[in-house]
Amino acid sequence: MTAQPSQAPAQTDADLDMAVEMLRLLADHTRLAILDLLRDGELSVGTIANQLGRPVPGVSQHLAKLRTGRLVHTRRDGVTVYYRQANEHVDALVRNVLQQAEHLRFENPPHHA
């Protein structure tokens, strides 16, 4: 008799619903661009807005949504708030979705070079 490999338990409906909400947060050009900028570390709202060429109030609204979705964390230094990705899973998710997009655009995606 051979042992069956153990399988991870199926995800619950609550887990799947939370994942869908996370993907909805990522399904926005500006929010995905923000998370991509935060791959290398923390940045202030003003720096993010400047690098994206977007107004600070709009970027702040997107950051608030990402914070509510627990995809970013903050650190305050005086009056300046710095944002960073919440954890390595956010980083992996952003990298994977952007790399998958490269697969749709290129026969030999740049990340394979």
Jmol script that loads the backbone (N, CA, C; Angstrom):
load data "model"
ATOM      1  N   MET A   1       0.838  -1.169   0.000  1.00  0.00           N
ATOM      2  CA  MET A   1       0.000   0.000   0.000  1.00  0.00           C
ATOM      3  C   MET A   1       0.894   1.246   0.000  1.00  0.00           C
ATOM      4  N   THR A   2       0.681   2.155  -0.954  1.00  0.00           N
ATOM      5  CA  THR A   2       1.487   3.366  -1.031  1.00  0.00           C
ATOM      6  C   THR A   2       0.779   4.505  -0.326  1.00  0.00           C
ATOM      7  N   ALA A   3       1.561   5.335   0.295  1.00  0.00           N
ATOM      8  CA  ALA A   3       0.997   6.481   1.012  1.00  0.00           C
ATOM      9  C   ALA A   3       0.592   7.552   0.009  1.00  0.00           C
ATOM     10  N   GLN A   4      -0.555   8.123   0.226  1.00  0.00           N
ATOM     11  CA  GLN A   4      -1.039   9.220  -0.607  1.00  0.00           C
ATOM     12  C   GLN A   4      -0.375  10.514  -0.139  1.00  0.00           C
ATOM     13  N   PRO A   5       0.064  11.340  -1.087  1.00  0.00           N
ATOM     14  CA  PRO A   5       0.637  12.621  -0.659  1.00  0.00           C
ATOM     15  C   PRO A   5      -0.450  13.464   0.008  1.00  0.00           C
ATOM     16  N   SER A   6      -0.051  14.158   1.066  1.00  0.00           N
ATOM     17  CA  SER A   6      -1.038  14.996   1.749  1.00  0.00           C
ATOM     18  C   SER A   6      -1.306  16.226   0.894  1.00  0.00           C
ATOM     19  N   GLN A   7      -2.560  16.616   0.874  1.00  0.00           N
ATOM     20  CA  GLN A   7      -2.958  17.787   0.111  1.00  0.00           C
ATOM     21  C   GLN A   7      -3.295  18.910   1.073  1.00  0.00           C
ATOM     22  N   ALA A   8      -2.988  20.101   0.648  1.00  0.00           N
ATOM     23  CA  ALA A   8      -3.357  21.256   1.457  1.00  0.00           C
ATOM     24  C   ALA A   8      -4.882  21.343   1.474  1.00  0.00           C
ATOM     25  N   PRO A   9      -5.448  21.783   2.590  1.00  0.00           N
ATOM     26  CA  PRO A   9      -6.909  21.901   2.647  1.00  0.00           C
ATOM     27  C   PRO A   9      -7.393  22.925   1.626  1.00  0.00           C
ATOM     28  N   ALA A  10      -8.573  22.681   1.098  1.00  0.00           N
ATOM     29  CA  ALA A  10      -9.160  23.621   0.143  1.00  0.00           C
ATOM     30  C   ALA A  10      -9.375  24.967   0.825  1.00  0.00           C
ATOM     31  N   GLN A  11      -9.247  26.024   0.064  1.00  0.00           N
ATOM     32  CA  GLN A  11      -9.461  27.365   0.608  1.00  0.00           C
ATOM     33  C   GLN A  11     -10.938  27.543   0.956  1.00  0.00           C
ATOM     34  N   THR A  12     -11.191  28.260   2.000  1.00  0.00           N
ATOM     35  CA  THR A  12     -12.574  28.527   2.398  1.00  0.00           C
ATOM     36  C   THR A  12     -13.154  29.637   1.529  1.00  0.00           C
ATOM     37  N   ASP A  13     -14.465  29.778   1.553  1.00  0.00           N
ATOM     38  CA  ASP A  13     -15.105  30.871   0.820  1.00  0.00           C
ATOM     39  C   ASP A  13     -14.607  32.221   1.322  1.00  0.00           C
ATOM     40  N   ALA A  14     -14.385  32.325   2.627  1.00  0.00           N
ATOM     41  CA  ALA A  14     -13.889  33.585   3.185  1.00  0.00           C
ATOM     42  C   ALA A  14     -12.497  33.905   2.647  1.00  0.00           C
ATOM     43  N   ASP A  15     -11.627  32.881   2.553  1.00  0.00           N
ATOM     44  CA  ASP A  15     -10.287  33.089   1.994  1.00  0.00           C
ATOM     45  C   ASP A  15     -10.379  33.549   0.541  1.00  0.00           C
ATOM     46  N   LEU A  16     -11.227  32.892  -0.231  1.00  0.00           N
ATOM     47  CA  LEU A  16     -11.379  33.253  -1.641  1.00  0.00           C
ATOM     48  C   LEU A  16     -11.951  34.657  -1.790  1.00  0.00           C
ATOM     49  N   ASP A  17     -12.918  35.010  -0.951  1.00  0.00           N
ATOM     50  CA  ASP A  17     -13.487  36.364  -1.004  1.00  0.00           C
ATOM     51  C   ASP A  17     -12.434  37.419  -0.697  1.00  0.00           C
ATOM     52  N   MET A  18     -11.580  37.149   0.291  1.00  0.00           N
ATOM     53  CA  MET A  18     -10.511  38.100   0.630  1.00  0.00           C
ATOM     54  C   MET A  18      -9.517  38.225  -0.519  1.00  0.00           C
ATOM     55  N   ALA A  19      -9.210  37.108  -1.168  1.00  0.00           N
ATOM     56  CA  ALA A  19      -8.291  37.133  -2.305  1.00  0.00           C
ATOM     57  C   ALA A  19      -8.877  37.947  -3.452  1.00  0.00           C
ATOM     58  N   VAL A  20     -10.160  37.796  -3.699  1.00  0.00           N
ATOM     59  CA  VAL A  20     -10.822  38.564  -4.759  1.00  0.00           C
ATOM     60  C   VAL A  20     -10.749  40.057  -4.453  1.00  0.00           C
ATOM     61  N   GLU A  21     -10.980  40.427  -3.200  1.00  0.00           N
ATOM     62  CA  GLU A  21     -10.896  41.842  -2.819  1.00  0.00           C
ATOM     63  C   GLU A  21      -9.481  42.380  -3.014  1.00  0.00           C
ATOM     64  N   MET A  22      -8.485  41.569  -2.693  1.00  0.00           N
ATOM     65  CA  MET A  22      -7.100  41.983  -2.890  1.00  0.00           C
ATOM     66  C   MET A  22      -6.818  42.198  -4.380  1.00  0.00           C
ATOM     67  N   LEU A  23      -7.305  41.277  -5.204  1.00  0.00           N
ATOM     68  CA  LEU A  23      -7.099  41.421  -6.643  1.00  0.00           C
ATOM     69  C   LEU A  23      -7.828  42.641  -7.188  1.00  0.00           C
ATOM     70  N   ARG A  24      -8.983  42.955  -6.628  1.00  0.00           N
ATOM     71  CA  ARG A  24      -9.692  44.174  -7.040  1.00  0.00           C
ATOM     72  C   ARG A  24      -8.861  45.416  -6.732  1.00  0.00           C
ATOM     73  N   LEU A  25      -8.188  45.415  -5.585  1.00  0.00           N
ATOM     74  CA  LEU A  25      -7.322  46.547  -5.255  1.00  0.00           C
ATOM     75  C   LEU A  25      -6.176  46.672  -6.252  1.00  0.00           C
ATOM     76  N   LEU A  26      -5.664  45.538  -6.696  1.00  0.00           N
ATOM     77  CA  LEU A  26      -4.550  45.547  -7.649  1.00  0.00           C
ATOM     78  C   LEU A  26      -5.004  45.878  -9.068  1.00  0.00           C
ATOM     79  N   ALA A  27      -6.292  45.754  -9.334  1.00  0.00           N
ATOM     80  CA  ALA A  27      -6.816  45.957 -10.685  1.00  0.00           C
ATOM     81  C   ALA A  27      -7.021  47.439 -10.986  1.00  0.00           C
ATOM     82  N   ASP A  28      -6.058  48.239 -10.613  1.00  0.00           N
ATOM     83  CA  ASP A  28      -6.075  49.667 -10.862  1.00  0.00           C
ATOM     84  C   ASP A  28      -4.654  50.085 -11.244  1.00  0.00           C
ATOM     85  N   HIS A  29      -4.542  50.789 -12.338  1.00  0.00           N
ATOM     86  CA  HIS A  29      -3.230  51.186 -12.869  1.00  0.00           C
ATOM     87  C   HIS A  29      -2.392  51.919 -11.822  1.00  0.00           C
ATOM     88  N   THR A  30      -2.988  52.911 -11.174  1.00  0.00           N
ATOM     89  CA  THR A  30      -2.231  53.718 -10.218  1.00  0.00           C
ATOM     90  C   THR A  30      -1.817  52.898  -8.999  1.00  0.00           C
ATOM     91  N   ARG A  31      -2.725  52.092  -8.457  1.00  0.00           N
ATOM     92  CA  ARG A  31      -2.375  51.310  -7.264  1.00  0.00           C
ATOM     93  C   ARG A  31      -1.295  50.278  -7.577  1.00  0.00           C
ATOM     94  N   LEU A  32      -1.378  49.652  -8.743  1.00  0.00           N
ATOM     95  CA  LEU A  32      -0.339  48.695  -9.118  1.00  0.00           C
ATOM     96  C   LEU A  32       0.996  49.408  -9.315  1.00  0.00           C
ATOM     97  N   ALA A  33       0.955  50.583  -9.915  1.00  0.00           N
ATOM     98  CA  ALA A  33       2.185  51.367 -10.101  1.00  0.00           C
ATOM     99  C   ALA A  33       2.777  51.773  -8.752  1.00  0.00           C
ATOM    100  N   ILE A  34       1.933  52.137  -7.795  1.00  0.00           N
ATOM    101  CA  ILE A  34       2.411  52.498  -6.456  1.00  0.00           C
ATOM    102  C   ILE A  34       3.119  51.311  -5.816  1.00  0.00           C
ATOM    103  N   LEU A  35       2.471  50.153  -5.850  1.00  0.00           N
ATOM    104  CA  LEU A  35       3.087  48.968  -5.237  1.00  0.00           C
ATOM    105  C   LEU A  35       4.383  48.590  -5.942  1.00  0.00           C
ATOM    106  N   ASP A  36       4.444  48.804  -7.241  1.00  0.00           N
ATOM    107  CA  ASP A  36       5.683  48.527  -7.973  1.00  0.00           C
ATOM    108  C   ASP A  36       6.789  49.482  -7.522  1.00  0.00           C
ATOM    109  N   LEU A  37       6.464  50.751  -7.327  1.00  0.00           N
ATOM    110  CA  LEU A  37       7.455  51.717  -6.838  1.00  0.00           C
ATOM    111  C   LEU A  37       7.972  51.338  -5.455  1.00  0.00           C
ATOM    112  N   LEU A  38       7.103  50.753  -4.646  1.00  0.00           N
ATOM    113  CA  LEU A  38       7.474  50.414  -3.268  1.00  0.00           C
ATOM    114  C   LEU A  38       8.260  49.121  -3.167  1.00  0.00           C
ATOM    115  N   ARG A  39       8.590  48.503  -4.298  1.00  0.00           N
ATOM    116  CA  ARG A  39       9.362  47.254  -4.278  1.00  0.00           C
ATOM    117  C   ARG A  39      10.734  47.452  -3.659  1.00  0.00           C
ATOM    118  N   ASP A  40      11.306  48.631  -3.822  1.00  0.00           N
ATOM    119  CA  ASP A  40      12.674  48.870  -3.354  1.00  0.00           C
ATOM    120  C   ASP A  40      12.741  49.514  -1.978  1.00  0.00           C
ATOM    121  N   GLY A  41      11.594  49.716  -1.342  1.00  0.00           N
ATOM    122  CA  GLY A  41      11.614  50.312  -0.010  1.00  0.00           C
ATOM    123  C   GLY A  41      10.532  51.346   0.152  1.00  0.00           C
ATOM    124  N   GLU A  42      10.603  52.054   1.253  1.00  0.00           N
ATOM    125  CA  GLU A  42       9.541  52.996   1.579  1.00  0.00           C
ATOM    126  C   GLU A  42       9.733  54.337   0.881  1.00  0.00           C
ATOM    127  N   LEU A  43       8.593  54.981   0.603  1.00  0.00           N
ATOM    128  CA  LEU A  43       8.581  56.292  -0.040  1.00  0.00           C
ATOM    129  C   LEU A  43       7.479  57.138   0.574  1.00  0.00           C
ATOM    130  N   SER A  44       7.666  58.447   0.520  1.00  0.00           N
ATOM    131  CA  SER A  44       6.632  59.369   0.998  1.00  0.00           C
ATOM    132  C   SER A  44       5.577  59.554  -0.088  1.00  0.00           C
ATOM    133  N   VAL A  45       4.422  60.072   0.322  1.00  0.00           N
ATOM    134  CA  VAL A  45       3.338  60.333  -0.624  1.00  0.00           C
ATOM    135  C   VAL A  45       3.816  61.281  -1.724  1.00  0.00           C
ATOM    136  N   GLY A  46       4.517  62.334  -1.323  1.00  0.00           N
ATOM    137  CA  GLY A  46       5.000  63.309  -2.307  1.00  0.00           C
ATOM    138  C   GLY A  46       5.946  62.701  -3.318  1.00  0.00           C
ATOM    139  N   THR A  47       6.836  61.838  -2.864  1.00  0.00           N
ATOM    140  CA  THR A  47       7.779  61.178  -3.776  1.00  0.00           C
ATOM    141  C   THR A  47       7.037  60.261  -4.738  1.00  0.00           C
ATOM    142  N   ILE A  48       6.082  59.506  -4.212  1.00  0.00           N
ATOM    143  CA  ILE A  48       5.296  58.613  -5.071  1.00  0.00           C
ATOM    144  C   ILE A  48       4.549  59.426  -6.121  1.00  0.00           C
ATOM    145  N   ALA A  49       3.878  60.493  -5.683  1.00  0.00           N
ATOM    146  CA  ALA A  49       3.114  61.337  -6.611  1.00  0.00           C
ATOM    147  C   ALA A  49       4.027  61.922  -7.678  1.00  0.00           C
ATOM    148  N   ASN A  50       5.195  62.397  -7.265  1.00  0.00           N
ATOM    149  CA  ASN A  50       6.151  62.981  -8.204  1.00  0.00           C
ATOM    150  C   ASN A  50       6.614  61.949  -9.230  1.00  0.00           C
ATOM    151  N   GLN A  51       6.960  60.744  -8.763  1.00  0.00           N
ATOM    152  CA  GLN A  51       7.461  59.717  -9.679  1.00  0.00           C
ATOM    153  C   GLN A  51       6.383  59.224 -10.637  1.00  0.00           C
ATOM    154  N   LEU A  52       5.122  59.254 -10.202  1.00  0.00           N
ATOM    155  CA  LEU A  52       4.032  58.818 -11.070  1.00  0.00           C
ATOM    156  C   LEU A  52       3.462  59.959 -11.916  1.00  0.00           C
ATOM    157  N   GLY A  53       3.856  61.203 -11.588  1.00  0.00           N
ATOM    158  CA  GLY A  53       3.307  62.353 -12.306  1.00  0.00           C
ATOM    159  C   GLY A  53       1.823  62.537 -12.024  1.00  0.00           C
ATOM    160  N   ARG A  54       1.435  62.250 -10.788  1.00  0.00           N
ATOM    161  CA  ARG A  54       0.027  62.333 -10.372  1.00  0.00           C
ATOM    162  C   ARG A  54      -0.091  63.324  -9.222  1.00  0.00           C
ATOM    163  N   PRO A  55      -1.288  63.912  -9.043  1.00  0.00           N
ATOM    164  CA  PRO A  55      -1.471  64.835  -7.912  1.00  0.00           C
ATOM    165  C   PRO A  55      -1.446  64.098  -6.580  1.00  0.00           C
ATOM    166  N   VAL A  56      -0.885  64.753  -5.565  1.00  0.00           N
ATOM    167  CA  VAL A  56      -0.755  64.168  -4.233  1.00  0.00           C
ATOM    168  C   VAL A  56      -2.103  63.712  -3.668  1.00  0.00           C
ATOM    169  N   PRO A  57      -3.187  64.519  -3.752  1.00  0.00           N
ATOM    170  CA  PRO A  57      -4.449  64.060  -3.174  1.00  0.00           C
ATOM    171  C   PRO A  57      -4.952  62.739  -3.781  1.00  0.00           C
ATOM    172  N   GLY A  58      -4.803  62.575  -5.073  1.00  0.00           N
ATOM    173  CA  GLY A  58      -5.227  61.331  -5.724  1.00  0.00           C
ATOM    174  C   GLY A  58      -4.394  60.147  -5.275  1.00  0.00           C
ATOM    175  N   VAL A  59      -3.094  60.352  -5.192  1.00  0.00           N
ATOM    176  CA  VAL A  59      -2.202  59.285  -4.731  1.00  0.00           C
ATOM    177  C   VAL A  59      -2.529  58.929  -3.290  1.00  0.00           C
ATOM    178  N   SER A  60      -2.825  59.931  -2.478  1.00  0.00           N
ATOM    179  CA  SER A  60      -3.191  59.685  -1.076  1.00  0.00           C
ATOM    180  C   SER A  60      -4.441  58.819  -0.982  1.00  0.00           C
ATOM    181  N   GLN A  61      -5.401  59.054  -1.852  1.00  0.00           N
ATOM    182  CA  GLN A  61      -6.623  58.246  -1.844  1.00  0.00           C
ATOM    183  C   GLN A  61      -6.319  56.793  -2.202  1.00  0.00           C
ATOM    184  N   HIS A  62      -5.459  56.592  -3.194  1.00  0.00           N
ATOM    185  CA  HIS A  62      -5.075  55.226  -3.566  1.00  0.00           C
ATOM    186  C   HIS A  62      -4.310  54.544  -2.436  1.00  0.00           C
ATOM    187  N   LEU A  63      -3.421  55.290  -1.784  1.00  0.00           N
ATOM    188  CA  LEU A  63      -2.667  54.726  -0.664  1.00  0.00           C
ATOM    189  C   LEU A  63      -3.598  54.355   0.494  1.00  0.00           C
ATOM    190  N   ALA A  64      -4.625  55.157   0.713  1.00  0.00           N
ATOM    191  CA  ALA A  64      -5.591  54.845   1.769  1.00  0.00           C
ATOM    192  C   ALA A  64      -6.293  53.519   1.475  1.00  0.00           C
ATOM    193  N   LYS A  65      -6.645  53.291   0.224  1.00  0.00           N
ATOM    194  CA  LYS A  65      -7.282  52.022  -0.149  1.00  0.00           C
ATOM    195  C   LYS A  65      -6.320  50.858   0.044  1.00  0.00           C
ATOM    196  N   LEU A  66      -5.076  51.044  -0.367  1.00  0.00           N
ATOM    197  CA  LEU A  66      -4.078  49.982  -0.193  1.00  0.00           C
ATOM    198  C   LEU A  66      -3.828  49.714   1.291  1.00  0.00           C
ATOM    199  N   ARG A  67      -3.869  50.757   2.089  1.00  0.00           N
ATOM    200  CA  ARG A  67      -3.672  50.590   3.531  1.00  0.00           C
ATOM    201  C   ARG A  67      -4.857  49.853   4.152  1.00  0.00           C
ATOM    202  N   THR A  68      -6.069  50.214   3.759  1.00  0.00           N
ATOM    203  CA  THR A  68      -7.267  49.533   4.248  1.00  0.00           C
ATOM    204  C   THR A  68      -7.231  48.052   3.868  1.00  0.00           C
ATOM    205  N   GLY A  69      -6.725  47.767   2.673  1.00  0.00           N
ATOM    206  CA  GLY A  69      -6.592  46.384   2.218  1.00  0.00           C
ATOM    207  C   GLY A  69      -5.373  45.683   2.782  1.00  0.00           C
ATOM    208  N   ARG A  70      -4.631  46.367   3.630  1.00  0.00           N
ATOM    209  CA  ARG A  70      -3.431  45.850   4.305  1.00  0.00           C
ATOM    210  C   ARG A  70      -2.346  45.400   3.326  1.00  0.00           C
ATOM    211  N   LEU A  71      -2.250  46.114   2.201  1.00  0.00           N
ATOM    212  CA  LEU A  71      -1.191  45.835   1.236  1.00  0.00           C
ATOM    213  C   LEU A  71       0.015  46.742   1.446  1.00  0.00           C
ATOM    214  N   VAL A  72      -0.175  47.826   2.202  1.00  0.00           N
ATOM    215  CA  VAL A  72       0.934  48.711   2.563  1.00  0.00           C
ATOM    216  C   VAL A  72       0.888  48.999   4.053  1.00  0.00           C
ATOM    217  N   HIS A  73       2.055  49.319   4.610  1.00  0.00           N
ATOM    218  CA  HIS A  73       2.191  49.772   5.995  1.00  0.00           C
ATOM    219  C   HIS A  73       2.800  51.166   5.959  1.00  0.00           C
ATOM    220  N   THR A  74       2.642  51.871   7.056  1.00  0.00           N
ATOM    221  CA  THR A  74       3.145  53.243   7.125  1.00  0.00           C
ATOM    222  C   THR A  74       4.107  53.424   8.291  1.00  0.00           C
ATOM    223  N   ARG A  75       4.895  54.479   8.145  1.00  0.00           N
ATOM    224  CA  ARG A  75       5.781  54.938   9.218  1.00  0.00           C
ATOM    225  C   ARG A  75       5.767  56.451   9.176  1.00  0.00           C
ATOM    226  N   ARG A  76       5.540  57.069  10.315  1.00  0.00           N
ATOM    227  CA  ARG A  76       5.507  58.526  10.386  1.00  0.00           C
ATOM    228  C   ARG A  76       6.838  59.040  10.920  1.00  0.00           C
ATOM    229  N   ASP A  77       7.358  60.078  10.248  1.00  0.00           N
ATOM    230  CA  ASP A  77       8.560  60.764  10.704  1.00  0.00           C
ATOM    231  C   ASP A  77       8.231  62.249  10.701  1.00  0.00           C
ATOM    232  N   GLY A  78       7.853  62.773  11.869  1.00  0.00           N
ATOM    233  CA  GLY A  78       7.394  64.156  11.937  1.00  0.00           C
ATOM    234  C   GLY A  78       6.062  64.278  11.225  1.00  0.00           C
ATOM    235  N   VAL A  79       6.014  65.140  10.217  1.00  0.00           N
ATOM    236  CA  VAL A  79       4.769  65.313   9.461  1.00  0.00           C
ATOM    237  C   VAL A  79       4.739  64.449   8.202  1.00  0.00           C
ATOM    238  N   THR A  80       5.834  63.772   7.912  1.00  0.00           N
ATOM    239  CA  THR A  80       5.918  62.961   6.702  1.00  0.00           C
ATOM    240  C   THR A  80       5.542  61.511   6.997  1.00  0.00           C
ATOM    241  N   VAL A  81       4.679  60.954   6.142  1.00  0.00           N
ATOM    242  CA  VAL A  81       4.291  59.548   6.266  1.00  0.00           C
ATOM    243  C   VAL A  81       4.966  58.788   5.129  1.00  0.00           C
ATOM    244  N   TYR A  82       5.624  57.705   5.489  1.00  0.00           N
ATOM    245  CA  TYR A  82       6.295  56.852   4.516  1.00  0.00           C
ATOM    246  C   TYR A  82       5.508  55.556   4.359  1.00  0.00           C
ATOM    247  N   TYR A  83       5.407  55.093   3.139  1.00  0.00           N
ATOM    248  CA  TYR A  83       4.681  53.865   2.827  1.00  0.00           C
ATOM    249  C   TYR A  83       5.646  52.801   2.343  1.00  0.00           C
ATOM    250  N   ARG A  84       5.316  51.545   2.651  1.00  0.00           N
ATOM    251  CA  ARG A  84       6.090  50.404   2.166  1.00  0.00           C
ATOM    252  C   ARG A  84       5.121  49.249   1.942  1.00  0.00           C
ATOM    253  N   GLN A  85       5.541  48.291   1.127  1.00  0.00           N
ATOM    254  CA  GLN A  85       4.727  47.099   0.933  1.00  0.00           C
ATOM    255  C   GLN A  85       4.579  46.387   2.272  1.00  0.00           C
ATOM    256  N   ALA A  86       3.441  45.763   2.483  1.00  0.00           N
ATOM    257  CA  ALA A  86       3.143  45.150   3.773  1.00  0.00           C
ATOM    258  C   ALA A  86       4.036  43.955   4.087  1.00  0.00           C
ATOM    259  N   ASN A  87       4.387  43.174   3.074  1.00  0.00           N
ATOM    260  CA  ASN A  87       5.196  41.979   3.321  1.00  0.00           C
ATOM    261  C   ASN A  87       5.714  41.416   1.998  1.00  0.00           C
ATOM    262  N   GLU A  88       6.486  40.349   2.104  1.00  0.00           N
ATOM    263  CA  GLU A  88       7.101  39.756   0.912  1.00  0.00           C
ATOM    264  C   GLU A  88       6.074  39.144  -0.031  1.00  0.00           C
ATOM    265  N   HIS A  89       4.886  38.825   0.464  1.00  0.00           N
ATOM    266  CA  HIS A  89       3.861  38.241  -0.402  1.00  0.00           C
ATOM    267  C   HIS A  89       3.283  39.289  -1.353  1.00  0.00           C
ATOM    268  N   VAL A  90       3.162  40.527  -0.869  1.00  0.00           N
ATOM    269  CA  VAL A  90       2.719  41.614  -1.740  1.00  0.00           C
ATOM    270  C   VAL A  90       3.744  41.810  -2.843  1.00  0.00           C
ATOM    271  N   ASP A  91       5.014  41.808  -2.466  1.00  0.00           N
ATOM    272  CA  ASP A  91       6.082  41.962  -3.451  1.00  0.00           C
ATOM    273  C   ASP A  91       6.015  40.848  -4.501  1.00  0.00           C
ATOM    274  N   ALA A  92       5.854  39.608  -4.051  1.00  0.00           N
ATOM    275  CA  ALA A  92       5.780  38.473  -4.981  1.00  0.00           C
ATOM    276  C   ALA A  92       4.559  38.587  -5.885  1.00  0.00           C
ATOM    277  N   LEU A  93       3.442  39.004  -5.326  1.00  0.00           N
ATOM    278  CA  LEU A  93       2.216  39.151  -6.113  1.00  0.00           C
ATOM    279  C   LEU A  93       2.393  40.196  -7.207  1.00  0.00           C
ATOM    280  N   VAL A  94       2.949  41.344  -6.845  1.00  0.00           N
ATOM    281  CA  VAL A  94       3.163  42.420  -7.817  1.00  0.00           C
ATOM    282  C   VAL A  94       4.155  41.966  -8.887  1.00  0.00           C
ATOM    283  N   ARG A  95       5.260  41.374  -8.471  1.00  0.00           N
ATOM    284  CA  ARG A  95       6.252  40.898  -9.444  1.00  0.00           C
ATOM    285  C   ARG A  95       5.643  39.867 -10.393  1.00  0.00           C
ATOM    286  N   ASN A  96       4.892  38.915  -9.837  1.00  0.00           N
ATOM    287  CA  ASN A  96       4.312  37.857 -10.657  1.00  0.00           C
ATOM    288  C   ASN A  96       3.289  38.382 -11.655  1.00  0.00           C
ATOM    289  N   VAL A  97       2.441  39.293 -11.232  1.00  0.00           N
ATOM    290  CA  VAL A  97       1.430  39.805 -12.155  1.00  0.00           C
ATOM    291  C   VAL A  97       2.093  40.632 -13.265  1.00  0.00           C
ATOM    292  N   LEU A  98       3.125  41.407 -12.919  1.00  0.00           N
ATOM    293  CA  LEU A  98       3.815  42.190 -13.948  1.00  0.00           C
ATOM    294  C   LEU A  98       4.616  41.283 -14.889  1.00  0.00           C
ATOM    295  N   GLN A  99       5.207  40.240 -14.355  1.00  0.00           N
ATOM    296  CA  GLN A  99       5.937  39.301 -15.209  1.00  0.00           C
ATOM    297  C   GLN A  99       4.980  38.508 -16.095  1.00  0.00           C
ATOM    298  N   GLN A 100       3.813  38.163 -15.592  1.00  0.00           N
ATOM    299  CA  GLN A 100       2.821  37.479 -16.428  1.00  0.00           C
ATOM    300  C   GLN A 100       2.373  38.389 -17.560  1.00  0.00           C
ATOM    301  N   ALA A 101       2.237  39.677 -17.274  1.00  0.00           N
ATOM    302  CA  ALA A 101       1.878  40.638 -18.321  1.00  0.00           C
ATOM    303  C   ALA A 101       2.958  40.671 -19.407  1.00  0.00           C
ATOM    304  N   GLU A 102       4.231  40.565 -19.008  1.00  0.00           N
ATOM    305  CA  GLU A 102       5.314  40.508 -19.999  1.00  0.00           C
ATOM    306  C   GLU A 102       5.162  39.281 -20.892  1.00  0.00           C
ATOM    307  N   HIS A 103       4.724  38.164 -20.333  1.00  0.00           N
ATOM    308  CA  HIS A 103       4.518  36.955 -21.131  1.00  0.00           C
ATOM    309  C   HIS A 103       3.448  37.173 -22.196  1.00  0.00           C
ATOM    310  N   LEU A 104       2.481  38.004 -21.920  1.00  0.00           N
ATOM    311  CA  LEU A 104       1.424  38.289 -22.890  1.00  0.00           C
ATOM    312  C   LEU A 104       1.898  39.227 -23.994  1.00  0.00           C
ATOM    313  N   ARG A 105       2.913  40.029 -23.688  1.00  0.00           N
ATOM    314  CA  ARG A 105       3.395  41.031 -24.648  1.00  0.00           C
ATOM    315  C   ARG A 105       4.581  40.576 -25.478  1.00  0.00           C
ATOM    316  N   PHE A 106       5.412  39.703 -24.935  1.00  0.00           N
ATOM    317  CA  PHE A 106       6.665  39.346 -25.586  1.00  0.00           C
ATOM    318  C   PHE A 106       6.802  37.837 -25.733  1.00  0.00           C
ATOM    319  N   GLU A 107       7.381  37.434 -26.853  1.00  0.00           N
ATOM    320  CA  GLU A 107       7.678  36.015 -27.030  1.00  0.00           C
ATOM    321  C   GLU A 107       8.743  35.574 -26.027  1.00  0.00           C
ATOM    322  N   ASN A 108       9.748  36.436 -25.831  1.00  0.00           N
ATOM    323  CA  ASN A 108      10.786  36.212 -24.833  1.00  0.00           C
ATOM    324  C   ASN A 108      10.740  37.354 -23.833  1.00  0.00           C
ATOM    325  N   PRO A 109      10.016  37.176 -22.738  1.00  0.00           N
ATOM    326  CA  PRO A 109       9.826  38.274 -21.787  1.00  0.00           C
ATOM    327  C   PRO A 109      11.156  38.786 -21.220  1.00  0.00           C
ATOM    328  N   PRO A 110      11.252  40.108 -21.028  1.00  0.00           N
ATOM    329  CA  PRO A 110      12.480  40.695 -20.506  1.00  0.00           C
ATOM    330  C   PRO A 110      12.956  40.107 -19.186  1.00  0.00           C
ATOM    331  N   HIS A 111      12.045  39.662 -18.325  1.00  0.00           N
ATOM    332  CA  HIS A 111      12.498  39.135 -17.035  1.00  0.00           C
ATOM    333  C   HIS A 111      13.177  37.776 -17.178  1.00  0.00           C
ATOM    334  N   HIS A 112      13.140  37.165 -18.368  1.00  0.00           N
ATOM    335  CA  HIS A 112      13.846  35.914 -18.604  1.00  0.00           C
ATOM    336  C   HIS A 112      15.270  36.163 -19.115  1.00  0.00           C
ATOM    337  N   ALA A 113      15.561  37.407 -19.446  1.00  0.00           N
ATOM    338  CA  ALA A 113      16.891  37.729 -19.992  1.00  0.00           C
ATOM    339  C   ALA A 113      17.957  37.655 -18.928  1.00  0.00           C
TER     340      ALA A 113
END
end "model"
wireframe off; spacefill off
backbone 0.3
color backbone group
